[in-house]
Amino acid sequence: MANDFLQLYERCYDDIYRYVYCRTGDPWCTDDIVSDVFLKAYRHYDSTRPTHKAWLVTIARNTIVDYYRKSGRELPGEVPESLTFMTVLEDLEHDLERACLKSALSQLDSEQFELINLRFFGGLKFKEIAVVLGTKQANIKTRFYRTLEQLRKKVESCLASENS
């Protein structure tokens, strides 16, 4: 069991860390939460579970809420300021592209941001996102592609207005 869990940890750690960091924007909170996530996962590990990553993200979502509830602070509802340091955004070539994407992300509602976070920062497949959110895969795909199209239009609009 320990060896199987270690492989799961190594395979999923980065995705879980990015997911939690994207939700909190605070590296200290992220470290605490991710540690709690893997501790809880170890205690309840079952090697026959079909979707381990979705299970870990579900634990992470609940642990984030618990962490903020216990600390008496409010969970950030918007894109954290420190998100600009995320690897995904650092891959963009220009500061303008990064600023436009950050602006577009900040305009998403919490459900839309969660979809983007789960897919890109958490690295989940649509089937896994459906498990985490407790809905049908087709519904997730539709909502995701609508959100992605909305993001694309906002980024293009931002770039066009900055270039003119």
Secondary structure, DSSP 4 states (H G I P E B T S, - for coil): -HHHHHHHHHHHHHHHHHHHHHHH--HHHHHHHHHHHHHHHHHT--TT-S-HHHHHHHHHHHHHHHHHHHHTPPPP-S--GGGGGSHHHHTSSSHHHHHHHHHHHHTS-HHHHHHHIIIIIS---HHHHHHHHTS-HHHHHHHHHHHHHHHHHHHHHHHHHHH-
